[in-house]
Amino acid sequence: MALAPSVTAESLALQACDDLDSFHTVRRAYACIEKLIVPQHVNDTDDVYPKRTELGALVRLVNEELQRRIEAAEATLQSLRAAVGDAQRG
């Protein structure tokens, strides 16, 4: 797999680190959802808790974004493997 001259193993490694950092953002979003779901022992639950459909939409959105980021990280790592392999052969 030939890479553009401007794409180096170093730039791919930096991109992989950025991709992995984005997973932490998604994980924090999940932690937020979990905190919303945990009972808070408040009397008026209609004002405190989101509706089930709202939580469902949020979970779907987070799942889609997590999948997108996983695919981006996998693509970056595949390019990094190819760049390292080319450097070792070349």
C-alpha positions in Angstrom: 0.0 0.0 0.0 1.7 3.2 -1.2 1.2 6.3 1.0 1.4 9.9 -0.1 4.8 11.5 0.5 3.3 13.8 3.1 2.0 10.9 5.2 4.7 9.6 7.5 4.7 7.0 10.2 5.0 9.8 12.7 2.0 11.7 11.4 0.0 8.5 11.4 1.1 7.7 15.0 -0.1 11.2 16.1 -3.4 10.6 14.3 -3.8 7.3 16.1 -3.2 9.0 19.4 -5.8 11.6 18.5 -8.3 8.9 17.5 -7.8 7.1 20.8 -8.3 10.3 22.7 -11.6 10.7 21.0 -12.7 7.4 22.6 -12.2 9.0 26.0 -14.7 11.7 25.0 -17.3 9.1 24.0 -16.6 7.2 27.3 -17.3 10.4 29.3 -20.6 10.7 27.4 -21.5 7.2 28.5 -20.6 8.0 32.1 -22.9 11.0 31.9 -25.7 8.8 30.6 -25.1 6.3 33.5 -25.3 9.1 36.0 -28.6 10.2 34.5 -30.0 6.7 34.9 -28.9 6.2 38.5 -31.7 7.1 40.9 -31.1 10.5 42.6 -33.9 10.1 45.3 -35.6 13.3 44.2 -39.4 13.7 44.7 -40.3 15.1 41.3 -38.8 12.6 38.8 -40.5 14.3 35.8 -38.2 17.3 36.2 -35.1 15.4 37.0 -35.0 12.4 34.7 -35.0 12.5 30.9 -37.7 10.5 29.2 -36.9 7.0 28.0 -37.1 8.1 24.4 -34.7 10.9 25.0 -32.2 8.6 26.7 -32.6 6.1 23.8 -31.9 8.8 21.3 -28.8 9.8 23.2 -27.5 6.2 23.5 -28.1 5.7 19.8 -26.2 8.8 18.9 -23.3 7.9 21.2 -23.2 4.4 19.7 -23.1 5.8 16.2 -20.3 8.2 17.0 -18.3 5.6 18.8 -18.6 3.3 15.8 -17.4 6.2 13.5 -14.4 6.8 15.7 -13.5 3.1 15.9 -13.6 2.9 12.1 -11.4 6.1 11.9 -8.9 4.7 14.4 -8.8 1.3 12.5 -8.1 3.1 9.2 -5.3 5.1 10.8 -3.7 2.1 12.4 -3.9 0.1 9.1 -2.1 3.0 7.3 0.4 3.1 10.1 1.1 -0.6 9.8 1.6 -0.2 6.1 3.9 2.8 6.6 6.0 0.9 9.1 6.1 -2.1 6.9 7.2 0.0 3.9 9.9 1.7 6.0 11.3 -1.7 7.2 11.4 -3.0 3.6 12.8 0.2 2.1 
